[in-house]
Amino acid sequence: SHTMSEYVRMTDTERDQIDQDAQVFMRTCADAIHQLRTEAHKGVQSAQVKEHRTAVLDFIEDYLKRVCKLYSEQRAIRVKRVIDKKRL
């Protein structure tokens, strides 16, 4: 309990702002990946280069999806806690 008192808790407004910023950031990343995917094959002659770029973009896109899933799970926990508090 002593160590908990040393930390300042975030307000709901701060959490809401982080949620909003995170959503914008994830959307921006998804758009950037889509744009990179569109531009990745322009002017490339080698099938090996195309395959490599596709694999890299697939990896990045998969990583973003996993981050988004983790974020959604954490947000769901927060929403559940808020609902539980209101019930009490």
C-alpha positions as a Markdown table, in Angstrom:
| # | Residue | x | y | z |
|---|---|---|---|---|
| 1 | Ser | 0.0 | 0.0 | 0.0 |
| 2 | His | 2.9 | 2.3 | 0.6 |
| 3 | Thr | 4.2 | 2.0 | -2.9 |
| 4 | Met | 0.8 | 2.5 | -4.4 |
| 5 | Ser | 0.5 | 5.8 | -2.6 |
| 6 | Glu | 3.6 | 7.0 | -4.4 |
| 7 | Tyr | 2.0 | 6.8 | -7.8 |
| 8 | Val | -0.5 | 9.3 | -9.0 |
| 9 | Arg | -3.5 | 7.6 | -10.6 |
| 10 | Met | -4.7 | 8.6 | -14.0 |
| 11 | Thr | -8.0 | 10.4 | -14.3 |
| 12 | Asp | -10.8 | 9.0 | -16.5 |
| 13 | Thr | -10.3 | 12.0 | -18.8 |
| 14 | Glu | -6.6 | 11.1 | -19.2 |
| 15 | Arg | -7.6 | 7.5 | -20.0 |
| 16 | Asp | -10.2 | 8.6 | -22.5 |
| 17 | Gln | -7.6 | 10.8 | -24.2 |
| 18 | Ile | -5.1 | 7.9 | -24.4 |
| 19 | Asp | -7.8 | 5.7 | -25.8 |
| 20 | Gln | -8.7 | 8.3 | -28.5 |
| 21 | Asp | -5.0 | 8.9 | -29.3 |
| 22 | Ala | -4.4 | 5.1 | -29.5 |
| 23 | Gln | -7.3 | 4.6 | -31.9 |
| 24 | Val | -6.1 | 7.4 | -34.2 |
| 25 | Phe | -2.5 | 6.0 | -34.1 |
| 26 | Met | -3.7 | 2.5 | -34.9 |
| 27 | Arg | -5.8 | 3.8 | -37.8 |
| 28 | Thr | -2.9 | 5.9 | -39.1 |
| 29 | Cys | -0.6 | 2.8 | -38.9 |
| 30 | Ala | -3.1 | 0.7 | -40.8 |
| 31 | Asp | -3.5 | 3.4 | -43.5 |
| 32 | Ala | 0.3 | 3.7 | -43.8 |
| 33 | Ile | 0.7 | -0.1 | -44.2 |
| 34 | His | -2.0 | 0.0 | -46.9 |
| 35 | Gln | -0.2 | 2.8 | -48.7 |
| 36 | Leu | 3.1 | 1.0 | -48.5 |
| 37 | Arg | 1.5 | -2.2 | -49.8 |
| 38 | Thr | 0.2 | -0.1 | -52.8 |
| 39 | Glu | 3.6 | 1.5 | -53.5 |
| 40 | Ala | 5.8 | -1.6 | -52.7 |
| 41 | His | 5.5 | -3.2 | -56.1 |
| 42 | Lys | 5.7 | -0.1 | -58.3 |
| 43 | Gly | 8.6 | -0.4 | -60.6 |
| 44 | Val | 9.9 | -3.6 | -59.1 |
| 45 | Gln | 10.9 | -6.2 | -61.7 |
| 46 | Ser | 12.2 | -9.0 | -59.4 |
| 47 | Ala | 9.7 | -11.5 | -58.1 |
| 48 | Gln | 12.0 | -12.1 | -55.1 |
| 49 | Val | 11.9 | -8.4 | -54.1 |
| 50 | Lys | 8.1 | -8.4 | -54.5 |
| 51 | Glu | 7.8 | -11.5 | -52.4 |
| 52 | His | 10.1 | -10.1 | -49.7 |
| 53 | Arg | 8.2 | -6.8 | -49.5 |
| 54 | Thr | 4.9 | -8.7 | -49.3 |
| 55 | Ala | 6.2 | -10.8 | -46.5 |
| 56 | Val | 7.6 | -7.8 | -44.5 |
| 57 | Leu | 4.3 | -6.0 | -44.9 |
| 58 | Asp | 2.3 | -9.1 | -43.9 |
| 59 | Phe | 4.5 | -9.3 | -40.8 |
| 60 | Ile | 4.0 | -5.6 | -39.9 |
| 61 | Glu | 0.3 | -5.9 | -40.5 |
| 62 | Asp | 0.0 | -9.0 | -38.3 |
| 63 | Tyr | 1.9 | -7.3 | -35.6 |
| 64 | Leu | -0.4 | -4.3 | -35.7 |
| 65 | Lys | -3.4 | -6.6 | -35.5 |
| 66 | Arg | -2.0 | -8.2 | -32.4 |
| 67 | Val | -1.3 | -4.9 | -30.8 |
| 68 | Cys | -4.9 | -3.8 | -31.6 |
| 69 | Lys | -6.3 | -7.0 | -30.1 |
| 70 | Leu | -4.3 | -6.5 | -26.9 |
| 71 | Tyr | -5.4 | -2.8 | -26.7 |
| 72 | Ser | -9.0 | -3.9 | -27.2 |
| 73 | Glu | -8.7 | -6.5 | -24.4 |
| 74 | Gln | -7.2 | -3.9 | -22.1 |
| 75 | Arg | -9.9 | -1.4 | -22.9 |
| 76 | Ala | -12.6 | -4.0 | -22.3 |
| 77 | Ile | -11.2 | -4.7 | -18.9 |
| 78 | Arg | -11.3 | -1.0 | -18.1 |
| 79 | Val | -15.0 | -0.7 | -19.3 |
| 80 | Lys | -15.9 | -3.7 | -17.2 |
| 81 | Arg | -14.4 | -2.1 | -14.2 |
| 82 | Val | -16.3 | 1.2 | -14.8 |
| 83 | Ile | -19.5 | -0.7 | -15.2 |
| 84 | Asp | -18.8 | -2.7 | -12.0 |
| 85 | Lys | -18.1 | 0.5 | -10.0 |
| 86 | Lys | -21.4 | 2.0 | -11.2 |
| 87 | Arg | -23.3 | -1.1 | -10.1 |
| 88 | Leu | -21.9 | -0.8 | -6.6 |
